[in-house]
Amino acid sequence: MGLTYVRGLERLVEECAEKLDVIEVEPQTFWRKRPDGTVGTDEEALRRLAGLPGARLLHSIGDPVGGTVLPEEEHLRLLGELADRMAVPWVSEHLAFNRVGGPDGFRTGFMLPPRQSPAGVERAVRSVRAMADALPVPFAVELGTNYLRPRADELGDGAFAAQVAERADCGLLLDLHNVLANERNGRCTVDELLAGLPLERVWEVHLAGGFEYRGYWLDAHSALPDEELMRLAERVLPRLPALRAVLFEVTASAAPGLAAGAVRELTDRLREMWLPGGPAAVAAPRVVVRQVVGGPSPEEWEAALGGLAVGREPRTALERELAADPAIGLLRELILEFRAGALAGTLTHTVRLLLLTLGEAGVRELVAGYARSRTPGLYATEEASAFADHLRRVCPAVPLLPDVLELDLGLMLVRLDGEPRTVTLGTDPAVLLAELGAGRLPVAPPQGRYRLRLVDDRKD
């Protein structure tokens, strides 16, 4: 039993320590893209992680293996190194795509459902094998959330995942909240999906909480599992003969609203569901897989869906067909929210100044304009640098913005490589930091020429 971990969950982990056998880490949250374009690991963050209880698992979130674009070699190297250092028994990644290939390729900023066709199985198997071959430990794929309407020209969700897992000879991560969300959003029922899966390949289970938004149930990791999900877990966990880990997923932003006692009760309840009678080792009968002929190629699917998701207007027949699905509007909104969140977490003082000056609607419009001008980056620091360039181009009427932006960028670069930096400002930095840190707009702060030396003091 365990928790997935991101920075900000330390209190919850510490208060539940005696109930946790394992902590699952998202490795990309420990990677940093340096100013020279290389990617490295945040060693100080890893040192803090080493003090947390339990064993470790790695759950990758940046190189999904359901699409046509192979995982990036540099990421595979970093992932393999972390797997070795943490002595994990296996690594997992999502059966989805977040990159569109070709000469004008781009990232989508969100994991999107792959093309569920025989050709899509072929492409996914190739990607799964590429990642599995680069790792020093076994590899599993997670069935993701799919907000799109089902299509007549696609394999069922369970059949697609089953064919990929069996042909690539990998494990499965069964996120029960994902599959319940898919049922609630009009895709196949949970029982239909389970009947199509090789349950003997399920090594790991995830549970989480979500909420309803715009007629969809979102996989938001925002709360404890609801009772319907717990009843599902009670039915499913004993049917998984190879199950070795059950993880509760929650975001750092939701953690303050969670009582540690409730999380401890959750782990106890799940442990009782899973362990008393031992694994049943009896899978449900397999369903008959329908034949799929025709439809778009995986490459056409990814270009169309990816382009629509990042806000491009439909041009082809497939894009117009997909654009009629209400989920496209939802995906665009979710991607914009993720990008805005990355900026708020990186350019903290800048975003606060913008909110205090322009208001929420004005900032939303500003970020939307930025998003239209540039497709998403993988790293929050990439988004921050690009957004800073955008602000310099559009020059919003926000007093003090150049100084606050310079200060935030300096802080970001110091955190990236640990090297001290000096920034020159026209406003007293002590006043800027104090007022914005307290959520107040600086009023007539002292002006002049201020040189501020920034150092990384996290080791102190």
C-alpha positions in Angstrom: 0.0 0.0 0.0 1.2 3.5 -0.7 0.9 7.0 -2.1 2.0 8.7 -5.3 4.3 11.5 -4.3 4.8 15.1 -5.6 6.4 18.0 -3.8 3.9 19.4 -1.3 2.7 16.0 0.0 5.5 15.7 2.7 3.1 16.4 5.6 0.6 13.8 4.4 3.4 11.2 3.8 4.9 11.8 7.3 1.6 11.6 9.1 0.7 8.4 7.3 4.2 6.9 7.4 3.4 3.8 9.4 0.7 2.8 6.8 2.9 3.2 3.7 4.9 0.4 2.2 5.8 2.3 -0.9 6.1 5.8 -2.3 5.6 6.2 -6.1 7.5 9.0 -7.7 6.9 10.8 -11.0 10.4 11.2 -12.3 9.8 14.1 -14.6 9.0 16.3 -11.5 12.7 15.9 -10.5 14.1 16.8 -14.0 15.1 20.3 -14.9 15.9 21.7 -18.3 18.9 23.9 -18.0 19.5 27.1 -19.9 21.9 25.2 -22.3 19.1 22.8 -23.3 20.4 19.8 -21.4 18.2 18.0 -18.8 19.4 17.0 -15.4 18.0 15.7 -12.1 17.3 17.9 -9.1 19.7 16.3 -6.6 18.5 18.3 -3.7 14.9 17.2 -4.2 16.1 13.5 -4.4 17.9 13.9 -1.1 14.7 15.1 0.5 12.8 12.2 -1.1 15.3 9.8 0.4 14.0 10.6 3.9 10.5 9.5 3.2 9.3 6.1 4.3 8.8 2.9 2.3 10.2 1.4 -0.9 10.0 3.3 -4.3 8.2 2.9 -7.6 8.6 5.1 -10.7 5.6 6.3 -12.6 6.6 8.2 -15.7 4.3 11.1 -16.9 6.3 12.6 -19.7 6.8 10.0 -22.4 3.6 8.0 -22.9 3.9 4.9 -25.1 0.6 4.7 -26.9 1.5 6.7 -29.9 3.6 6.8 -33.0 6.5 8.9 -31.7 9.1 6.9 -29.8 10.2 8.0 -26.3 13.1 10.5 -26.2 16.5 8.9 -25.7 17.6 11.4 -23.1 14.5 10.7 -21.1 15.0 7.0 -21.3 18.6 7.4 -20.0 17.4 9.5 -17.1 14.6 7.1 -16.3 16.9 4.1 -16.4 19.4 5.9 -14.1 16.6 6.7 -11.5 15.3 3.2 -11.7 18.8 1.9 -10.8 19.3 4.5 -8.0 16.0 3.9 -6.4 16.1 0.1 -6.8 12.5 0.0 -8.1 11.0 -3.4 -9.0 9.3 -2.0 -12.1 8.6 1.3 -14.0 5.2 2.4 -15.5 4.1 4.9 -18.1 0.8 5.8 -19.8 -0.8 4.1 -22.9 -1.4 7.5 -24.5 0.3 10.1 -26.6 1.5 13.7 -26.0 3.6 14.4 -29.0 2.7 14.7 -32.7 5.5 13.7 -35.1 6.5 15.0 -38.5 8.4 18.1 -39.6 6.0 20.4 -37.7 5.8 18.1 -34.7 4.7 19.5 -31.3 3.7 18.6 -27.8 0.1 18.6 -26.7 0.6 19.4 -23.0 -1.8 16.6 -22.1 -2.0 12.9 -22.5 -4.5 12.1 -25.3 -6.0 8.7 -26.3 -4.2 6.9 -29.0 -5.7 5.5 -32.2 -7.3 2.2 -31.1 -6.9 0.2 -34.3 -4.7 -2.7 -35.4 -2.2 -0.2 -36.8 -2.4 1.7 -33.5 -1.5 -1.5 -31.6 1.5 -1.9 -33.9 2.8 1.6 -33.1 2.1 1.3 -29.4 3.9 -2.1 -29.2 6.9 -0.5 -30.8 7.0 2.4 -28.3 6.4 0.1 -25.3 9.3 -2.1 -26.4 11.6 0.9 -26.9 11.0 2.0 -23.4 11.1 -1.5 -21.9 14.4 -2.3 -23.7 16.0 0.8 -22.2 15.1 0.1 -18.6 17.0 -2.2 -16.2 13.7 -3.4 -14.7 10.3 -4.7 -16.0 7.8 -2.2 -17.5 4.0 -1.7 -17.2 1.6 0.5 -19.1 -1.4 2.4 -17.6 -4.8 2.6 -19.1 -5.6 6.3 -19.3 -8.7 8.5 -19.2 -10.5 9.0 -22.5 -13.1 11.8 -22.7 -13.9 11.2 -26.4 -17.0 9.5 -27.6 -16.6 5.8 -28.6 -16.1 5.3 -32.3 -17.3 2.5 -34.5 -13.9 2.2 -36.2 -11.9 1.5 -33.1 -11.0 -1.4 -30.9 -12.7 -1.4 -27.4 -10.6 0.1 -24.6 -9.9 -3.3 -23.0 -9.2 -5.0 -26.3 -6.7 -2.4 -27.3 -4.8 -2.4 -24.0 -4.8 -6.2 -23.9 -3.4 -6.6 -27.4 -0.6 -4.1 -26.6 0.3 -5.7 -23.3 0.3 -9.2 -24.7 2.2 -8.4 -27.8 4.8 -6.3 -26.0 4.9 -8.7 -23.1 4.6 -6.0 -20.4 2.6 -5.5 -17.2 -0.5 -3.4 -16.7 -1.2 -0.6 -14.3 -5.0 -0.6 -13.7 -6.2 2.8 -12.6 -9.6 2.0 -11.3 -10.6 5.7 -11.1 -9.7 6.1 -14.8 -11.8 3.2 -15.9 -14.7 4.3 -13.7 -14.4 7.8 -15.1 -14.5 6.4 -18.6 -17.7 4.6 -17.8 -19.3 7.7 -16.3 -18.3 9.6 -19.4 -20.0 7.3 -21.8 -17.3 4.8 -22.9 -17.5 1.1 -22.2 -18.6 -0.2 -18.8 -16.0 -1.2 -16.2 -17.0 -4.8 -16.5 -16.7 -4.8 -20.3 -13.2 -3.4 -20.0 -12.2 -5.9 -17.3 -13.5 -8.8 -19.4 -11.2 -7.8 -22.2 -8.1 -7.4 -20.1 -5.5 -10.1 -19.2 -5.9 -9.5 -15.4 -2.9 -11.8 -14.7 -0.7 -9.0 -16.1 -1.9 -6.3 -13.6 0.9 -5.5 -11.2 -0.3 -2.3 -9.8 -3.6 -0.5 -9.1 -4.3 3.2 -8.7 -7.2 4.9 -6.9 -8.1 8.6 -6.8 -10.9 11.0 -6.4 -12.4 13.4 -9.0 -15.3 15.7 -9.6 -18.0 16.5 -12.2 -17.3 19.4 -14.6 -19.2 20.5 -17.7 -21.0 17.1 -17.8 -17.8 15.1 -17.5 -16.3 13.2 -14.6 -12.7 14.5 -14.3 -9.7 12.3 -13.3 -8.5 15.2 -11.1 -6.8 13.3 -8.2 -8.6 15.9 -6.0 -10.1 13.8 -3.2 -10.5 10.4 -1.5 -12.1 7.7 -3.7 -15.9 7.8 -3.5 -17.9 4.8 -2.4 -18.7 3.5 -5.9 -15.0 3.3 -6.6 -14.3 1.6 -3.3 -17.0 -1.0 -4.1 -15.3 -1.5 -7.4 -12.0 -2.0 -5.7 -13.5 -4.6 -3.4 -14.7 -6.6 -6.4 -11.6 -6.2 -8.5 -8.6 -6.4 -6.1 -9.0 -10.2 -5.2 -9.2 -11.0 -9.0 -5.7 -9.8 -9.7 -3.2 -12.7 -9.1 -0.1 -10.7 -9.9 -1.0 -7.5 -8.0 1.9 -6.2 -5.9 1.0 -2.5 -5.2 -2.1 -0.4 -4.6 -1.5 3.4 -4.7 -3.7 6.4 -3.8 -3.1 9.4 -6.0 -3.7 12.9 -4.9 -2.4 16.3 -6.0 -0.4 18.6 -3.7 -3.1 21.3 -4.1 -5.7 18.9 -2.7 -3.6 17.6 0.2 -4.4 20.5 2.6 -8.0 19.4 2.5 -7.3 15.8 3.3 -7.1 14.5 6.9 -4.3 12.1 7.5 -6.6 9.9 9.5 -8.9 9.5 6.6 -6.0 8.5 4.4 -4.8 6.0 7.0 -8.3 4.5 7.1 -8.3 4.3 3.3 -5.1 2.3 3.3 -6.4 0.0 6.0 -9.7 -0.6 4.1 -7.9 -1.4 0.9 -5.5 -3.7 2.6 -8.4 -5.7 4.0 -10.0 -5.9 0.6 -6.9 -7.2 -1.0 -5.2 -9.5 1.4 -7.6 -11.6 3.5 -8.5 -14.5 1.2 -5.4 -14.2 -1.0 -5.6 -13.5 -4.8 -8.4 -15.3 -6.5 -6.3 -15.9 -9.7 -9.5 -16.2 -11.7 -10.0 -13.7 -14.5 -13.3 -12.9 -16.1 -14.0 -14.6 -19.5 -12.6 -12.8 -22.5 -14.9 -11.0 -24.8 -15.0 -11.5 -28.5 -12.9 -8.7 -30.1 -14.7 -7.0 -33.0 -12.7 -6.6 -36.3 -11.8 -3.0 -37.1 -11.2 -2.1 -40.8 -10.5 1.3 -42.2 -10.6 4.7 -40.4 -7.7 7.1 -40.0 -4.1 6.0 -39.6 -2.4 6.5 -36.2 -0.4 9.4 -37.6 -3.5 11.1 -39.0 -5.3 10.6 -35.7 -2.5 12.1 -33.7 -2.1 15.1 -36.0 -5.9 15.8 -36.0 -6.6 15.2 -32.3 -3.4 16.9 -31.1 -3.9 20.0 -33.3 -7.5 20.4 -32.1 -6.5 19.9 -28.4 -3.9 22.8 -28.6 -6.5 25.1 -30.1 -6.0 24.8 -33.9 -8.9 25.2 -36.2 -10.1 22.1 -38.1 -9.1 21.9 -41.7 -9.4 18.2 -42.7 -12.4 16.0 -42.8 -11.1 14.0 -39.7 -10.4 17.2 -37.8 -14.0 18.5 -38.5 -15.4 15.1 -37.4 -13.4 15.2 -34.2 -14.2 18.9 -33.6 -17.9 17.9 -33.3 -17.1 15.9 -30.1 -17.8 18.2 -27.1 -14.7 16.7 -25.4 -12.5 18.8 -27.6 -13.6 21.9 -25.8 -12.9 20.2 -22.5 -9.4 19.1 -23.5 -8.6 22.6 -24.7 -9.7 24.0 -21.4 -7.8 21.4 -19.4 -4.6 22.0 -21.3 -4.9 25.8 -20.8 -5.4 25.2 -17.1 -2.3 23.0 -16.9 -0.2 25.6 -18.7 -1.4 28.4 -16.4 -0.6 26.2 -13.4 2.9 25.7 -14.6 3.4 29.4 -15.0 2.0 30.1 -11.5 4.3 27.6 -10.0 7.4 29.0 -11.7 6.8 32.7 -12.2 5.0 33.1 -8.9 5.5 36.8 -8.2 4.9 37.7 -11.9 1.6 35.8 -12.0 0.5 37.3 -8.7 1.3 40.8 -10.0 -0.7 40.2 -13.1 -3.7 38.9 -11.1 -3.6 41.9 -8.8 -3.5 44.3 -11.7 -5.5 42.7 -14.5 -7.8 40.4 -12.5 -8.5 36.7 -13.2 -10.3 37.4 -16.5 -7.5 39.6 -17.8 -4.8 37.0 -16.9 -6.8 34.2 -18.5 -7.0 36.2 -21.7 -3.3 36.9 -21.5 -2.4 33.3 -21.0 -4.8 32.2 -23.8 -3.1 34.6 -26.2 0.3 33.1 -25.2 -1.1 29.5 -25.7 -2.3 30.4 -29.2 1.2 31.6 -30.1 3.1 28.6 -28.9 2.4 24.9 -28.4 3.1 23.5 -24.9 6.5 22.6 -23.5 7.3 19.6 -21.4 9.0 21.5 -18.6 7.5 24.3 -16.5 10.7 26.2 -17.0 10.3 26.1 -20.8 6.8 27.5 -20.4 8.1 30.2 -18.0 10.9 31.4 -20.4 8.5 31.4 -23.4 5.8 33.2 -21.4 8.4 35.8 -20.4 9.2 36.4 -24.0 5.5 36.7 -24.8 5.0 39.4 -22.1 8.0 41.4 -23.4 6.4 41.3 -26.9 2.8 42.2 -26.0 3.8 44.6 -23.2 0.7 44.6 -21.0 0.0 47.8 -19.1 1.2 46.4 -15.8 3.4 48.7 -13.6 6.5 47.0 -12.2 6.2 44.0 -14.5 9.7 44.2 -16.0 11.4 44.2 -12.6 9.2 41.4 -11.2 9.7 39.3 -14.3 13.4 39.8 -14.1 13.4 38.8 -10.4 11.3 35.6 -11.1 13.5 34.5 -14.0 16.6 35.0 -11.9 15.1 32.9 -9.1 14.2 30.2 -11.6 17.6 30.0 -13.1 19.3 29.8 -9.7 17.0 26.9 -8.8 17.8 25.2 -12.1 21.6 25.0 -11.8 22.4 26.1 -8.3 24.7 28.8 -9.6 24.4 32.3 -8.0 23.1 35.1 -10.2 22.9 38.9 -9.9 19.9 40.8 -11.3 19.6 44.5 -11.7 16.2 46.1 -10.9 14.7 49.6 -10.9 12.6 48.9 -7.9 13.5 47.9 -4.3 13.4 44.1 -4.4 12.7 43.8 -0.7 9.5 45.7 -1.1 8.5 43.7 -4.2 9.0 40.4 -2.5 7.4 41.4 0.8 4.2 42.9 -0.8 3.7 40.4 -3.5 4.5 37.6 -1.1 1.7 38.8 1.1 -0.7 39.0 -1.8 -0.7 42.8 -2.0 0.0 45.1 -4.9 3.1 47.3 -4.2 2.1 50.9 -3.9 4.8 53.5 -4.8 7.7 51.3 -4.0 11.2 53.0 -3.8 12.8 53.4 -7.2 16.5 53.4 -8.0 19.2 51.0 -9.2 19.3 47.8 -7.2 21.6 44.9 -7.7 20.4 41.7 -6.0 22.6 38.6 -5.7 20.4 35.4 -5.8 21.7 32.1 -4.3 20.2 28.7 -3.9 19.8 28.2 -0.1 17.9 24.9 -0.1 20.9 23.1 1.3 21.1 25.3 4.4 
